[in-house]
Amino acid sequence: MNEVLTLWEVADFLKIHRSTVYRLVKRGELPAFRVGTDWRFNRTSIEDWLKSRMRVPQE
């Protein structure tokens, strides 16, 4: 089963501020869904998003 994370947990996981997570969600850049007024995140989707943003160092 896919783990569901809160905004605080995602901020901690990505090592960024909560307001940065919120801004990325509002821009549609970070995959998320709402439960009432709170944002939730599938851990697998966040890991996939992170991998897609990684760049290979140029030689």
Sequence and secondary structure as in RCSB ss.txt:
>XXXX:A:sequence
MNEVLTLWEVADFLKIHRSTVYRLVKRGELPAFRVGTDWRFNRTSIEDWLKSRMRVPQE
>XXXX:A:secstr
   EEEHHHHHHHHTS HHHHHHHHHTT S  EEETTEEEEEHHHHHHHHHHH      
